Amino acid sequence: MADAKVIPFDDDRSRSGGGARPARRRTGTGGSGRGDGSAAPVSALPGAQVPEQPGLLSDGSPETGEADGGPREPGPDAVDAGRPPAGGWERRIAGGLAFLRRRVTGDYDVDEFGYDRELTDQVLMSALRPLADKYFRVEVKGIENIPSDGGALIVANHSGTLPLDGLMLQVAVHDNHPAERHLRLLAADLVFHLPVVNELARKAGHTLACAEDAQRLLETGEIVGVMPEGFKGIGKPFGERYKLQRFGRGGFVSTALRAGAPIVPCSIVGAEEIYPMIGNAKTLARLLGFPYFPITPTFPWLGPLGALPLPTKWTIQFGEPIPTDGYPPEAAEDPMLMFNLTDQVREQIQHTLYKLLVQRRSVFF
Protein backbone atom coordinates (compact mmCIF):
# COMPACT_ATOMS: atom_id res chain seq x y z
CA MET A 1 0.00 0.00 0.00
CA ALA A 2 3.08 2.20 0.08
CA ASP A 3 2.49 3.38 -3.48
CA ALA A 4 -1.05 4.46 -2.78
CA LYS A 5 -0.29 8.03 -1.80
CA VAL A 6 -2.31 11.20 -1.68
CA ILE A 7 -1.04 14.58 -0.50
CA PRO A 8 -4.22 16.27 0.59
CA PHE A 9 -3.17 19.63 2.12
CA ASP A 10 -5.51 19.23 2.60
CA ASP A 11 -24.02 22.28 12.37
CA ASP A 12 -23.81 21.58 15.24
CA ARG A 13 -27.08 22.74 14.06
CA SER A 14 -28.75 24.10 17.00
CA ARG A 15 -32.38 23.66 16.36
CA SER A 16 -34.25 26.48 17.98
CA GLY A 17 -36.85 25.19 20.32
CA GLY A 18 -39.80 26.56 18.37
CA GLY A 19 -42.41 24.39 20.02
CA ALA A 20 -45.89 25.83 20.30
CA ARG A 21 -46.94 27.27 23.61
CA PRO A 22 -49.84 25.51 25.32
CA ALA A 23 -53.18 27.20 24.69
CA ARG A 24 -54.48 29.16 27.61
CA ARG A 25 -57.82 28.14 28.96
CA ARG A 26 -60.57 30.67 28.47
CA THR A 27 -62.76 31.41 31.46
CA GLY A 28 -66.00 33.28 31.55
CA THR A 29 -66.30 36.78 32.96
CA GLY A 30 -68.61 37.69 35.73
CA GLY A 31 -69.18 36.31 39.14
CA SER A 32 -70.74 32.98 38.21
CA GLY A 33 -67.60 30.84 38.40
CA ARG A 34 -67.95 27.26 39.59
CA GLY A 35 -66.25 25.82 42.55
CA ASP A 36 -64.08 23.56 40.33
CA GLY A 37 -62.56 26.54 38.59
CA SER A 38 -64.48 26.19 35.31
CA ALA A 39 -66.74 28.93 34.05
CA ALA A 40 -70.49 28.48 33.82
CA PRO A 41 -71.89 28.59 30.28
CA VAL A 42 -73.25 31.99 29.38
CA SER A 43 -76.40 30.40 27.96
CA ALA A 44 -77.16 28.95 31.39
CA LEU A 45 -77.79 32.41 32.80
CA PRO A 46 -81.39 33.58 32.72
CA GLY A 47 -82.16 35.75 29.70
CA ALA A 48 -78.63 35.58 28.38
CA GLN A 49 -77.92 35.56 24.64
CA VAL A 50 -75.02 33.81 22.94
CA PRO A 51 -72.68 36.48 21.57
CA GLU A 52 -70.77 36.04 18.34
CA GLN A 53 -67.24 34.79 19.01
CA PRO A 54 -64.26 34.36 16.74
CA GLY A 55 -64.54 30.96 15.11
CA LEU A 56 -68.32 30.58 15.78
CA LEU A 57 -71.31 31.49 13.65
CA SER A 58 -74.25 33.36 15.13
CA ASP A 59 -76.17 30.11 15.62
CA GLY A 60 -73.33 28.69 17.72
CA SER A 61 -72.04 26.23 15.11
CA PRO A 62 -68.29 26.17 14.37
CA GLU A 63 -67.11 28.29 11.47
CA THR A 64 -65.23 26.22 8.87
CA GLY A 65 -63.76 28.88 6.61
CA GLU A 66 -64.40 31.98 4.60
CA ALA A 67 -67.47 32.58 2.52
CA ASP A 68 -65.94 30.77 -0.43
CA GLY A 69 -65.34 27.64 1.68
CA GLY A 70 -61.55 28.11 1.90
CA PRO A 71 -59.59 27.79 5.10
CA ARG A 72 -59.41 30.81 7.33
CA GLU A 73 -55.97 32.39 7.53
CA PRO A 74 -54.67 32.88 11.06
CA GLY A 75 -54.88 36.47 12.17
CA PRO A 76 -51.98 38.55 13.41
CA ASP A 77 -52.98 37.84 16.99
CA ALA A 78 -52.19 34.15 16.46
CA VAL A 79 -48.46 34.96 16.38
CA ASP A 80 -46.79 35.41 19.69
CA ALA A 81 -45.70 39.02 19.54
CA GLY A 82 -43.11 38.42 22.22
CA ARG A 83 -41.19 35.81 20.14
CA PRO A 84 -40.17 36.71 16.60
CA PRO A 85 -40.03 33.72 14.25
CA ALA A 86 -36.65 32.03 14.32
CA GLY A 87 -34.57 32.92 11.25
CA GLY A 88 -31.54 31.36 9.64
CA TRP A 89 -29.20 33.96 11.13
CA GLU A 90 -30.43 33.24 14.64
CA ARG A 91 -29.87 29.53 14.18
CA ARG A 92 -26.38 30.13 12.81
CA ILE A 93 -25.40 32.41 15.68
CA ALA A 94 -26.71 29.92 18.24
CA GLY A 95 -24.95 27.04 16.50
CA GLY A 96 -21.70 29.00 16.26
CA LEU A 97 -21.74 29.90 19.94
CA ALA A 98 -22.48 26.29 20.89
CA PHE A 99 -19.61 25.13 18.66
CA LEU A 100 -17.16 27.57 20.25
CA ARG A 101 -18.27 26.53 23.72
CA ARG A 102 -17.59 22.87 22.95
CA ARG A 103 -14.18 23.67 21.46
CA VAL A 104 -13.16 25.69 24.52
CA THR A 105 -14.40 23.12 27.02
CA GLY A 106 -13.08 20.14 25.04
CA ASP A 107 -16.54 18.62 24.72
CA TYR A 108 -16.00 17.01 21.31
CA ASP A 109 -14.97 13.60 19.98
CA VAL A 110 -11.82 12.61 18.08
CA ASP A 111 -11.31 9.05 16.87
CA GLU A 112 -8.13 6.97 17.12
CA PHE A 113 -6.83 8.43 13.84
CA GLY A 114 -7.31 12.04 14.99
CA TYR A 115 -10.46 12.59 12.91
CA ASP A 116 -12.61 15.44 14.24
CA ARG A 117 -15.98 15.07 12.55
CA GLU A 118 -17.55 18.21 13.99
CA LEU A 119 -14.62 20.43 12.97
CA THR A 120 -14.62 18.85 9.51
CA ASP A 121 -18.35 19.43 8.99
CA GLN A 122 -18.58 22.94 10.36
CA VAL A 123 -15.23 24.48 9.43
CA LEU A 124 -13.17 22.54 6.89
CA MET A 125 -16.03 21.44 4.63
CA SER A 126 -17.59 24.90 4.84
CA ALA A 127 -14.31 26.42 3.68
CA LEU A 128 -13.88 23.98 0.78
CA ARG A 129 -17.51 23.99 -0.39
CA PRO A 130 -17.41 27.40 -2.20
CA LEU A 131 -14.28 26.27 -4.04
CA ALA A 132 -16.06 23.15 -5.25
CA ASP A 133 -19.46 24.69 -5.98
CA LYS A 134 -18.58 28.15 -7.29
CA TYR A 135 -14.98 28.07 -8.47
CA PHE A 136 -14.54 24.63 -10.01
CA ARG A 137 -18.31 24.02 -10.41
CA VAL A 138 -17.82 20.32 -9.74
CA GLU A 139 -20.37 18.06 -11.44
CA VAL A 140 -20.81 14.66 -9.79
CA LYS A 141 -22.03 11.58 -11.61
CA GLY A 142 -22.69 8.03 -10.43
CA ILE A 143 -22.92 8.88 -6.73
CA GLU A 144 -25.39 5.99 -6.38
CA ASN A 145 -22.48 3.59 -6.91
CA ILE A 146 -21.19 4.42 -3.42
CA PRO A 147 -23.00 2.22 -0.87
CA SER A 148 -25.22 3.84 1.73
CA ASP A 149 -23.61 1.90 4.54
CA GLY A 150 -20.63 -0.34 5.10
CA GLY A 151 -17.07 0.06 3.92
CA ALA A 152 -15.99 0.79 0.35
CA LEU A 153 -12.70 1.72 -1.31
CA ILE A 154 -12.81 4.58 -3.81
CA VAL A 155 -9.87 4.47 -6.25
CA ALA A 156 -9.31 7.66 -8.27
CA ASN A 157 -6.81 9.18 -10.67
CA HIS A 158 -4.47 11.82 -9.26
CA SER A 159 -3.41 15.07 -10.94
CA GLY A 160 -3.17 18.83 -10.68
CA THR A 161 0.35 19.59 -9.31
CA LEU A 162 -1.22 20.34 -5.91
CA PRO A 163 -3.61 17.76 -4.42
CA LEU A 164 -6.82 19.76 -4.65
CA ASP A 165 -8.47 16.80 -6.39
CA GLY A 166 -8.45 14.82 -3.15
CA LEU A 167 -10.16 17.66 -1.27
CA MET A 168 -12.77 18.18 -3.98
CA LEU A 169 -13.44 14.43 -3.98
CA GLN A 170 -14.04 14.59 -0.25
CA VAL A 171 -16.58 17.40 -0.66
CA ALA A 172 -18.26 15.64 -3.60
CA VAL A 173 -18.89 12.46 -1.64
CA HIS A 174 -20.24 14.21 1.45
CA ASP A 175 -22.43 16.80 -0.27
CA ASN A 176 -23.92 14.58 -2.97
CA HIS A 177 -24.43 11.23 -1.26
CA PRO A 178 -27.93 10.83 0.24
CA ALA A 179 -26.37 9.53 3.47
CA GLU A 180 -23.81 12.40 3.56
CA ARG A 181 -20.98 9.93 3.94
CA HIS A 182 -17.46 11.07 4.83
CA LEU A 183 -14.45 10.11 2.74
CA ARG A 184 -11.32 9.07 4.64
CA LEU A 185 -8.35 9.73 2.35
CA LEU A 186 -5.04 7.88 2.51
CA ALA A 187 -2.20 10.39 2.41
CA ALA A 188 1.55 10.27 1.77
CA ASP A 189 4.18 10.58 4.49
CA LEU A 190 5.01 14.12 3.36
CA VAL A 191 1.60 15.37 4.48
CA PHE A 192 2.26 14.37 8.08
CA HIS A 193 5.69 16.02 8.16
CA LEU A 194 4.44 19.47 7.17
CA PRO A 195 3.53 21.85 10.02
CA VAL A 196 -0.12 22.94 10.19
CA VAL A 197 -0.95 20.70 7.23
CA ASN A 198 -0.30 17.70 9.45
CA GLU A 199 -2.92 18.76 12.02
CA LEU A 200 -5.50 19.77 9.43
CA ALA A 201 -5.11 16.50 7.56
CA ARG A 202 -5.64 14.47 10.73
CA LYS A 203 -8.66 16.54 11.73
CA ALA A 204 -10.15 16.09 8.24
CA GLY A 205 -9.98 12.31 8.54
CA HIS A 206 -6.89 11.62 6.45
CA THR A 207 -4.52 8.91 7.55
CA LEU A 208 -1.23 7.40 6.49
CA ALA A 209 -1.37 5.37 3.29
CA CYS A 210 -0.64 1.98 4.79
CA ALA A 211 -2.51 -1.31 4.49
CA GLU A 212 -3.15 -1.68 8.22
CA ASP A 213 -4.89 1.69 8.66
CA ALA A 214 -6.87 1.30 5.46
CA GLN A 215 -8.11 -2.15 6.45
CA ARG A 216 -9.19 -1.00 9.91
CA LEU A 217 -11.17 1.86 8.41
CA LEU A 218 -12.86 -0.40 5.87
CA GLU A 219 -13.75 -3.00 8.49
CA THR A 220 -15.40 -0.34 10.63
CA GLY A 221 -17.63 0.66 7.70
CA GLU A 222 -15.83 3.78 6.47
CA ILE A 223 -15.52 5.06 2.90
CA VAL A 224 -11.78 5.12 2.14
CA GLY A 225 -10.21 7.01 -0.75
CA VAL A 226 -6.92 6.18 -2.41
CA MET A 227 -5.08 7.58 -5.43
CA PRO A 228 -2.58 4.88 -6.40
CA GLU A 229 -0.61 7.04 -8.86
CA GLY A 230 0.81 9.02 -5.94
CA PHE A 231 3.47 11.60 -6.79
CA LYS A 232 3.87 10.11 -10.27
CA GLY A 233 0.35 11.22 -11.11
CA ILE A 234 0.11 14.57 -9.38
CA GLY A 235 3.55 15.71 -10.54
CA LYS A 236 3.48 14.59 -14.17
CA PRO A 237 4.09 17.15 -16.95
CA PHE A 238 1.16 18.88 -18.60
CA GLY A 239 1.89 17.08 -21.85
CA GLU A 240 0.99 13.76 -20.19
CA ARG A 241 -2.33 14.92 -18.79
CA TYR A 242 -5.07 12.31 -18.40
CA LYS A 243 -2.63 9.48 -19.03
CA LEU A 244 -2.71 7.25 -15.97
CA GLN A 245 0.62 6.38 -14.41
CA ARG A 246 1.50 3.05 -12.86
CA PHE A 247 -0.82 1.93 -10.04
CA GLY A 248 1.90 0.36 -7.94
CA ARG A 249 1.84 -3.29 -6.95
CA GLY A 250 -1.89 -3.50 -6.24
CA GLY A 251 -1.74 -2.98 -2.49
CA PHE A 252 -5.16 -1.33 -2.47
CA VAL A 253 -6.71 -4.45 -4.05
CA SER A 254 -5.20 -6.66 -1.36
CA THR A 255 -6.62 -4.39 1.35
CA ALA A 256 -10.10 -4.43 -0.20
CA LEU A 257 -9.99 -8.23 -0.47
CA ARG A 258 -9.06 -8.65 3.20
CA ALA A 259 -11.86 -6.32 4.29
CA GLY A 260 -14.37 -7.71 1.80
CA ALA A 261 -15.14 -4.14 0.67
CA PRO A 262 -16.19 -3.18 -2.87
CA ILE A 263 -13.84 -1.14 -5.05
CA VAL A 264 -15.42 1.94 -6.66
CA PRO A 265 -13.40 3.36 -9.61
CA CYS A 266 -13.49 7.16 -9.83
CA SER A 267 -12.49 9.42 -12.73
CA ILE A 268 -11.77 13.13 -12.22
CA VAL A 269 -11.64 15.52 -15.18
CA GLY A 270 -10.66 19.18 -14.78
CA ALA A 271 -7.90 18.93 -12.19
CA GLU A 272 -5.13 18.45 -14.77
CA GLU A 273 -5.45 22.04 -16.01
CA ILE A 274 -5.55 24.01 -12.75
CA TYR A 275 -1.73 24.26 -12.63
CA PRO A 276 -0.28 23.38 -16.06
CA MET A 277 3.14 22.02 -15.08
CA ILE A 278 5.58 22.93 -17.85
CA GLY A 279 8.79 22.39 -15.87
CA ASN A 280 10.30 20.89 -12.75
CA ALA A 281 13.08 22.54 -10.73
CA LYS A 282 14.60 19.29 -9.47
CA THR A 283 17.53 20.88 -7.63
CA LEU A 284 15.25 23.18 -5.67
CA ALA A 285 12.93 20.26 -4.98
CA ARG A 286 15.77 18.24 -3.45
CA LEU A 287 16.82 21.16 -1.26
CA LEU A 288 13.28 21.56 0.05
CA GLY A 289 12.66 17.85 0.42
CA PHE A 290 9.80 17.81 -2.10
CA PRO A 291 9.27 15.16 -4.78
CA TYR A 292 9.15 17.93 -7.39
CA PHE A 293 9.04 21.74 -7.62
CA PRO A 294 6.52 22.79 -10.28
CA ILE A 295 7.00 25.55 -12.82
CA THR A 296 3.81 26.75 -14.47
CA PRO A 297 2.98 29.64 -16.83
CA THR A 298 2.18 31.78 -13.78
CA PHE A 299 4.35 30.34 -10.98
CA PRO A 300 6.83 31.46 -9.72
CA TRP A 301 6.80 34.39 -12.15
CA LEU A 302 3.75 36.12 -10.63
CA GLY A 303 4.64 35.34 -7.04
CA PRO A 304 1.74 34.45 -4.72
CA LEU A 305 -0.72 35.42 -7.45
CA GLY A 306 0.71 32.64 -9.60
CA ALA A 307 -0.31 30.09 -6.97
CA LEU A 308 -4.00 30.64 -7.71
CA PRO A 309 -5.47 27.67 -9.59
CA LEU A 310 -7.18 28.24 -12.92
CA PRO A 311 -11.01 28.08 -12.65
CA THR A 312 -11.52 24.94 -14.72
CA LYS A 313 -14.79 23.00 -14.92
CA TRP A 314 -14.62 19.67 -13.09
CA THR A 315 -16.47 16.40 -13.50
CA ILE A 316 -16.20 13.56 -11.00
CA GLN A 317 -17.72 10.25 -12.03
CA PHE A 318 -18.00 7.16 -9.84
CA GLY A 319 -18.09 3.89 -11.75
CA GLU A 320 -19.84 0.65 -10.97
CA PRO A 321 -18.39 -1.04 -7.88
CA ILE A 322 -16.27 -4.15 -8.21
CA PRO A 323 -17.28 -6.61 -5.44
CA THR A 324 -14.59 -8.44 -3.48
CA ASP A 325 -16.63 -10.28 -0.83
CA GLY A 326 -17.01 -13.34 -3.05
CA TYR A 327 -13.32 -14.25 -2.94
CA PRO A 328 -11.84 -16.65 -0.34
CA PRO A 329 -9.61 -15.23 2.43
CA GLU A 330 -6.43 -16.49 0.78
CA ALA A 331 -7.22 -14.46 -2.38
CA ALA A 332 -5.47 -11.44 -0.84
CA GLU A 333 -2.18 -13.32 -1.19
CA ASP A 334 -2.69 -14.26 -4.84
CA PRO A 335 -0.43 -11.95 -6.93
CA MET A 336 -2.10 -12.87 -10.22
CA LEU A 337 -5.56 -11.99 -8.90
CA MET A 338 -4.29 -8.69 -7.51
CA PHE A 339 -2.67 -7.86 -10.84
CA ASN A 340 -5.87 -8.63 -12.77
CA LEU A 341 -8.11 -6.60 -10.44
CA THR A 342 -5.65 -3.69 -10.41
CA ASP A 343 -5.58 -3.69 -14.21
CA GLN A 344 -9.38 -3.86 -14.33
CA VAL A 345 -9.74 -0.82 -12.08
CA ARG A 346 -7.10 1.13 -13.98
CA GLU A 347 -8.66 0.40 -17.37
CA GLN A 348 -12.11 1.40 -16.15
CA ILE A 349 -10.81 4.74 -14.84
CA GLN A 350 -8.83 5.44 -18.03
CA HIS A 351 -11.79 4.56 -20.27
CA THR A 352 -14.09 6.87 -18.30
CA LEU A 353 -11.54 9.70 -18.48
CA TYR A 354 -11.45 9.49 -22.28
CA LYS A 355 -15.24 9.37 -22.39
CA LEU A 356 -15.60 12.47 -20.20
CA LEU A 357 -12.98 14.36 -22.22
CA VAL A 358 -14.91 13.71 -25.43
CA GLN A 359 -18.13 14.91 -23.82
CA ARG A 360 -16.86 18.17 -22.32
CA ARG A 361 -17.24 21.33 -24.38
CA SER A 362 -14.37 23.34 -22.93
CA VAL A 363 -11.80 23.29 -20.17
CA PHE A 364 -13.55 26.19 -18.45
CA PHE A 365 -17.24 25.57 -19.26
C-alpha positions as CSV (number, residue, x, y, z in Angstrom):
1,M,0.0,0.0,0.0
2,A,3.1,2.2,0.1
3,D,2.5,3.4,-3.5
4,A,-1.0,4.5,-2.8
5,K,-0.3,8.0,-1.8
6,V,-2.3,11.2,-1.7
7,I,-1.0,14.6,-0.5
8,P,-4.2,16.3,0.6
9,F,-3.2,19.6,2.1
10,D,-5.5,19.2,2.6
11,D,-24.0,22.3,12.4
12,D,-23.8,21.6,15.2
13,R,-27.1,22.7,14.1
14,S,-28.7,24.1,17.0
15,R,-32.4,23.7,16.4
16,S,-34.3,26.5,18.0
17,G,-36.9,25.2,20.3
18,G,-39.8,26.6,18.4
19,G,-42.4,24.4,20.0
20,A,-45.9,25.8,20.3
21,R,-46.9,27.3,23.6
22,P,-49.8,25.5,25.3
23,A,-53.2,27.2,24.7
24,R,-54.5,29.2,27.6
25,R,-57.8,28.1,29.0
26,R,-60.6,30.7,28.5
27,T,-62.8,31.4,31.5
28,G,-66.0,33.3,31.5
29,T,-66.3,36.8,33.0
30,G,-68.6,37.7,35.7
31,G,-69.2,36.3,39.1
32,S,-70.7,33.0,38.2
33,G,-67.6,30.8,38.4
34,R,-67.9,27.3,39.6
35,G,-66.2,25.8,42.5
36,D,-64.1,23.6,40.3
37,G,-62.6,26.5,38.6
38,S,-64.5,26.2,35.3
39,A,-66.7,28.9,34.1
40,A,-70.5,28.5,33.8
41,P,-71.9,28.6,30.3
42,V,-73.2,32.0,29.4
43,S,-76.4,30.4,28.0
44,A,-77.2,28.9,31.4
45,L,-77.8,32.4,32.8
46,P,-81.4,33.6,32.7
47,G,-82.2,35.8,29.7
48,A,-78.6,35.6,28.4
49,Q,-77.9,35.6,24.6
50,V,-75.0,33.8,22.9
51,P,-72.7,36.5,21.6
52,E,-70.8,36.0,18.3
53,Q,-67.2,34.8,19.0
54,P,-64.3,34.4,16.7
55,G,-64.5,31.0,15.1
56,L,-68.3,30.6,15.8
57,L,-71.3,31.5,13.7
58,S,-74.2,33.4,15.1
59,D,-76.2,30.1,15.6
60,G,-73.3,28.7,17.7
61,S,-72.0,26.2,15.1
62,P,-68.3,26.2,14.4
63,E,-67.1,28.3,11.5
64,T,-65.2,26.2,8.9
65,G,-63.8,28.9,6.6
66,E,-64.4,32.0,4.6
67,A,-67.5,32.6,2.5
68,D,-65.9,30.8,-0.4
69,G,-65.3,27.6,1.7
70,G,-61.6,28.1,1.9
71,P,-59.6,27.8,5.1
72,R,-59.4,30.8,7.3
73,E,-56.0,32.4,7.5
74,P,-54.7,32.9,11.1
75,G,-54.9,36.5,12.2
76,P,-52.0,38.6,13.4
77,D,-53.0,37.8,17.0
78,A,-52.2,34.2,16.5
79,V,-48.5,35.0,16.4
80,D,-46.8,35.4,19.7
81,A,-45.7,39.0,19.5
82,G,-43.1,38.4,22.2
83,R,-41.2,35.8,20.1
84,P,-40.2,36.7,16.6
85,P,-40.0,33.7,14.3
86,A,-36.6,32.0,14.3
87,G,-34.6,32.9,11.2
88,G,-31.5,31.4,9.6
89,W,-29.2,34.0,11.1
90,E,-30.4,33.2,14.6
91,R,-29.9,29.5,14.2
92,R,-26.4,30.1,12.8
93,I,-25.4,32.4,15.7
94,A,-26.7,29.9,18.2
95,G,-24.9,27.0,16.5
96,G,-21.7,29.0,16.3
97,L,-21.7,29.9,19.9
98,A,-22.5,26.3,20.9
99,F,-19.6,25.1,18.7
100,L,-17.2,27.6,20.2
101,R,-18.3,26.5,23.7
102,R,-17.6,22.9,23.0
103,R,-14.2,23.7,21.5
104,V,-13.2,25.7,24.5
105,T,-14.4,23.1,27.0
106,G,-13.1,20.1,25.0
107,D,-16.5,18.6,24.7
108,Y,-16.0,17.0,21.3
109,D,-15.0,13.6,20.0
110,V,-11.8,12.6,18.1
111,D,-11.3,9.0,16.9
112,E,-8.1,7.0,17.1
113,F,-6.8,8.4,13.8
114,G,-7.3,12.0,15.0
115,Y,-10.5,12.6,12.9
116,D,-12.6,15.4,14.2
117,R,-16.0,15.1,12.5
118,E,-17.5,18.2,14.0
119,L,-14.6,20.4,13.0
120,T,-14.6,18.8,9.5
121,D,-18.3,19.4,9.0
122,Q,-18.6,22.9,10.4
123,V,-15.2,24.5,9.4
124,L,-13.2,22.5,6.9
125,M,-16.0,21.4,4.6
126,S,-17.6,24.9,4.8
127,A,-14.3,26.4,3.7
128,L,-13.9,24.0,0.8
129,R,-17.5,24.0,-0.4
130,P,-17.4,27.4,-2.2
131,L,-14.3,26.3,-4.0
132,A,-16.1,23.2,-5.2
133,D,-19.5,24.7,-6.0
134,K,-18.6,28.1,-7.3
135,Y,-15.0,28.1,-8.5
136,F,-14.5,24.6,-10.0
137,R,-18.3,24.0,-10.4
138,V,-17.8,20.3,-9.7
139,E,-20.4,18.1,-11.4
140,V,-20.8,14.7,-9.8
141,K,-22.0,11.6,-11.6
142,G,-22.7,8.0,-10.4
143,I,-22.9,8.9,-6.7
144,E,-25.4,6.0,-6.4
145,N,-22.5,3.6,-6.9
146,I,-21.2,4.4,-3.4
147,P,-23.0,2.2,-0.9
148,S,-25.2,3.8,1.7
149,D,-23.6,1.9,4.5
150,G,-20.6,-0.3,5.1
151,G,-17.1,0.1,3.9
152,A,-16.0,0.8,0.4
153,L,-12.7,1.7,-1.3
154,I,-12.8,4.6,-3.8
155,V,-9.9,4.5,-6.2
156,A,-9.3,7.7,-8.3
157,N,-6.8,9.2,-10.7
158,H,-4.5,11.8,-9.3
159,S,-3.4,15.1,-10.9
160,G,-3.2,18.8,-10.7
161,T,0.4,19.6,-9.3
162,L,-1.2,20.3,-5.9
163,P,-3.6,17.8,-4.4
164,L,-6.8,19.8,-4.7
165,D,-8.5,16.8,-6.4
166,G,-8.5,14.8,-3.1
167,L,-10.2,17.7,-1.3
168,M,-12.8,18.2,-4.0
169,L,-13.4,14.4,-4.0
170,Q,-14.0,14.6,-0.2
171,V,-16.6,17.4,-0.7
172,A,-18.3,15.6,-3.6
173,V,-18.9,12.5,-1.6
174,H,-20.2,14.2,1.5
175,D,-22.4,16.8,-0.3
176,N,-23.9,14.6,-3.0
177,H,-24.4,11.2,-1.3
178,P,-27.9,10.8,0.2
179,A,-26.4,9.5,3.5
180,E,-23.8,12.4,3.6
181,R,-21.0,9.9,3.9
182,H,-17.5,11.1,4.8
183,L,-14.5,10.1,2.7
184,R,-11.3,9.1,4.6
185,L,-8.4,9.7,2.4
186,L,-5.0,7.9,2.5
187,A,-2.2,10.4,2.4
188,A,1.5,10.3,1.8
189,D,4.2,10.6,4.5
190,L,5.0,14.1,3.4
191,V,1.6,15.4,4.5
192,F,2.3,14.4,8.1
193,H,5.7,16.0,8.2
194,L,4.4,19.5,7.2
195,P,3.5,21.8,10.0
196,V,-0.1,22.9,10.2
197,V,-1.0,20.7,7.2
198,N,-0.3,17.7,9.5
199,E,-2.9,18.8,12.0
200,L,-5.5,19.8,9.4
201,A,-5.1,16.5,7.6
202,R,-5.6,14.5,10.7
203,K,-8.7,16.5,11.7
204,A,-10.2,16.1,8.2
205,G,-10.0,12.3,8.5
206,H,-6.9,11.6,6.4
207,T,-4.5,8.9,7.6
208,L,-1.2,7.4,6.5
209,A,-1.4,5.4,3.3
210,C,-0.6,2.0,4.8
211,A,-2.5,-1.3,4.5
212,E,-3.1,-1.7,8.2
213,D,-4.9,1.7,8.7
214,A,-6.9,1.3,5.5
215,Q,-8.1,-2.2,6.4
216,R,-9.2,-1.0,9.9
217,L,-11.2,1.9,8.4
218,L,-12.9,-0.4,5.9
219,E,-13.7,-3.0,8.5
220,T,-15.4,-0.3,10.6
221,G,-17.6,0.7,7.7
222,E,-15.8,3.8,6.5
223,I,-15.5,5.1,2.9
224,V,-11.8,5.1,2.1
225,G,-10.2,7.0,-0.8
226,V,-6.9,6.2,-2.4
227,M,-5.1,7.6,-5.4
228,P,-2.6,4.9,-6.4
229,E,-0.6,7.0,-8.9
230,G,0.8,9.0,-5.9
231,F,3.5,11.6,-6.8
232,K,3.9,10.1,-10.3
233,G,0.3,11.2,-11.1
234,I,0.1,14.6,-9.4
235,G,3.5,15.7,-10.5
236,K,3.5,14.6,-14.2
237,P,4.1,17.1,-16.9
238,F,1.2,18.9,-18.6
239,G,1.9,17.1,-21.8
240,E,1.0,13.8,-20.2
241,R,-2.3,14.9,-18.8
242,Y,-5.1,12.3,-18.4
243,K,-2.6,9.5,-19.0
244,L,-2.7,7.3,-16.0
245,Q,0.6,6.4,-14.4
246,R,1.5,3.0,-12.9
247,F,-0.8,1.9,-10.0
248,G,1.9,0.4,-7.9
249,R,1.8,-3.3,-6.9
250,G,-1.9,-3.5,-6.2
251,G,-1.7,-3.0,-2.5
252,F,-5.2,-1.3,-2.5
253,V,-6.7,-4.4,-4.1
254,S,-5.2,-6.7,-1.4
255,T,-6.6,-4.4,1.3
256,A,-10.1,-4.4,-0.2
257,L,-10.0,-8.2,-0.5
258,R,-9.1,-8.7,3.2
259,A,-11.9,-6.3,4.3
260,G,-14.4,-7.7,1.8
261,A,-15.1,-4.1,0.7
262,P,-16.2,-3.2,-2.9
263,I,-13.8,-1.1,-5.1
264,V,-15.4,1.9,-6.7
265,P,-13.4,3.4,-9.6
266,C,-13.5,7.2,-9.8
267,S,-12.5,9.4,-12.7
268,I,-11.8,13.1,-12.2
269,V,-11.6,15.5,-15.2
270,G,-10.7,19.2,-14.8
271,A,-7.9,18.9,-12.2
272,E,-5.1,18.4,-14.8
273,E,-5.5,22.0,-16.0
274,I,-5.6,24.0,-12.7
275,Y,-1.7,24.3,-12.6
276,P,-0.3,23.4,-16.1
277,M,3.1,22.0,-15.1
278,I,5.6,22.9,-17.8
279,G,8.8,22.4,-15.9
280,N,10.3,20.9,-12.7
281,A,13.1,22.5,-10.7
282,K,14.6,19.3,-9.5
283,T,17.5,20.9,-7.6
284,L,15.3,23.2,-5.7
285,A,12.9,20.3,-5.0
286,R,15.8,18.2,-3.5
287,L,16.8,21.2,-1.3
288,L,13.3,21.6,0.1
289,G,12.7,17.8,0.4
290,F,9.8,17.8,-2.1
291,P,9.3,15.2,-4.8
292,Y,9.1,17.9,-7.4
293,F,9.0,21.7,-7.6
294,P,6.5,22.8,-10.3
295,I,7.0,25.5,-12.8
296,T,3.8,26.8,-14.5
297,P,3.0,29.6,-16.8
298,T,2.2,31.8,-13.8
299,F,4.4,30.3,-11.0
300,P,6.8,31.5,-9.7
301,W,6.8,34.4,-12.1
302,L,3.8,36.1,-10.6
303,G,4.6,35.3,-7.0
304,P,1.7,34.5,-4.7
305,L,-0.7,35.4,-7.4
306,G,0.7,32.6,-9.6
307,A,-0.3,30.1,-7.0
308,L,-4.0,30.6,-7.7
309,P,-5.5,27.7,-9.6
310,L,-7.2,28.2,-12.9
311,P,-11.0,28.1,-12.7
312,T,-11.5,24.9,-14.7
313,K,-14.8,23.0,-14.9
314,W,-14.6,19.7,-13.1
315,T,-16.5,16.4,-13.5
316,I,-16.2,13.6,-11.0
317,Q,-17.7,10.2,-12.0
318,F,-18.0,7.2,-9.8
319,G,-18.1,3.9,-11.8
320,E,-19.8,0.6,-11.0
321,P,-18.4,-1.0,-7.9
322,I,-16.3,-4.2,-8.2
323,P,-17.3,-6.6,-5.4
324,T,-14.6,-8.4,-3.5
325,D,-16.6,-10.3,-0.8
326,G,-17.0,-13.3,-3.0
327,Y,-13.3,-14.2,-2.9
328,P,-11.8,-16.7,-0.3
329,P,-9.6,-15.2,2.4
330,E,-6.4,-16.5,0.8
331,A,-7.2,-14.5,-2.4
332,A,-5.5,-11.4,-0.8
333,E,-2.2,-13.3,-1.2
334,D,-2.7,-14.3,-4.8
335,P,-0.4,-12.0,-6.9
336,M,-2.1,-12.9,-10.2
337,L,-5.6,-12.0,-8.9
338,M,-4.3,-8.7,-7.5
339,F,-2.7,-7.9,-10.8
340,N,-5.9,-8.6,-12.8
341,L,-8.1,-6.6,-10.4
342,T,-5.6,-3.7,-10.4
343,D,-5.6,-3.7,-14.2
344,Q,-9.4,-3.9,-14.3
345,V,-9.7,-0.8,-12.1
346,R,-7.1,1.1,-14.0
347,E,-8.7,0.4,-17.4
348,Q,-12.1,1.4,-16.1
349,I,-10.8,4.7,-14.8
350,Q,-8.8,5.4,-18.0
351,H,-11.8,4.6,-20.3
352,T,-14.1,6.9,-18.3
353,L,-11.5,9.7,-18.5
354,Y,-11.5,9.5,-22.3
355,K,-15.2,9.4,-22.4
356,L,-15.6,12.5,-20.2
357,L,-13.0,14.4,-22.2
358,V,-14.9,13.7,-25.4
359,Q,-18.1,14.9,-23.8
360,R,-16.9,18.2,-22.3
361,R,-17.2,21.3,-24.4
362,S,-14.4,23.3,-22.9
363,V,-11.8,23.3,-20.2
364,F,-13.6,26.2,-18.5
365,F,-17.2,25.6,-19.3
